[in-house]
Amino acid sequence: MTPSKPTLHLLCGKIAAGKSTLCAQLAVLPNTVVISEDSWLAALYGEQMQTVDDYVNYSGKLKQALGPHLVSLLKNGLSVVLDFPANTLATRQWMKTLVDSSGADNRLHFLDVPDEICRERLRARNASGTHDFAATDAQFDLITRYFVAPGEEEGFNIARYE
């Protein structure tokens, strides 16, 4: 029996679209590890991250540091659920380099959820205090302006959830 090829699972969706929930479901797949941007950023930079510019800066540093490690995991037969928002072309281009460098399969999970539902979920999540970061409505609006839905031309295997 031939083992299945490792897969890089990517998550695309606005804040509170359900990426972390889907991530938890994917995490139980055999030979699969989860790498969560929110967890890493909170542990490394927590209180230093006050603005969207801070997030962009620290997220870039984290991607640079983790890239070779992610490729190594994939090359060594582990599937990876990359719990980073695949929400911009630039981020997805970085993710595509991981796929290309590792030779792994990919699955881009696109959670296509309306803004108002995301806002409702965000408010509930913030009230519960169960998430590493609590974004405000203003931050949701600011970050959502940069969201670009994925397209087939980007070279990913897209699974769309509505």
Summary of the structure (lengths in Angstrom):
residues: 162
radius of gyration: 15.5
end to end distance: 35.2
largest distance: 52.0
contacts: 458
relative contact order: 0.24
helix: 51%
strand: 18%
